[in-house]
Amino acid sequence: MKFYWIKTNKFIKKIFPNYVWDIPNVENKIYLTFDDGPTPEITEWVLEELKKHQAKATFFCIGKNINNHAAIFLKTIEEGHSIGNHTYNHLKGWITSTEDYLNNIALCKSEIDNLAPTIRNPQSALFRPPYGKVKKSQSKKLRQLGYKIIMWDVLSADFDQTITPEKCLENILQNVQSGSIIVFHDSVKAFKNLEYTLPRSLEILGQRGFTFEVIQ
């Protein structure tokens, strides 16, 4: 049975203060994030759904996917969304040497910078570790390089194929608050849940007075 926090525990946030778990504010701003793209058709569908609600989001992209789907990547930037680094090959930090991990992140950064040299980086200095797993030594080096390590406050769990789309939506609606960073995935694996959850989340949260902003 899988275990993960849907709402990130306050104790976890406290013991890892160098990570960005949420962005507190009193203006009802929340931060949608999408991991693992760009993915043909799925990322483009996400962009259309966001456009319908005048919503902006942050996309943590895999370098290999940027290389393979450059047009979709550039479209994401052109539509006003932020870009973050999610390694080149979706590496799990806990089982990867710090040197190899940093080199892989640098490869992803090169893809971002080569395709979009005019975008305002530090956008490419936003980093989310795949699986949310990163060693202390890796985290320290990344922060020394100027990266912001972006985690999350609310996990949709859209990647979990054992839950229903209705449960995925519930995960969002019952846990979001002003400042929440919410995780979705623009991936094939997650699409069954994402297709149901994203449009309804945008509509309902918009009705609740939330606005959807980029992470910078």
Secondary structure, DSSP 4 states (H G I P E B T S, - for coil): -----SB--HHHHHH-TTSB-B---SS-EEEEEEES---TTHHHHHHHHHHHTT--EEEEE-HHHHHHTHHHHHHHHHTT-EEEE--SS---GGGS-HHHHHHHHHHHHHHHHHH-TTS-TTGGGEE--GGG---HHHHHHHHHTT-EEB--SEE--TT-TTS-HHHHHHHHHTT--TTBEEEEE-STTTHHHHHHHHHHHHHHHHHTT-EE----
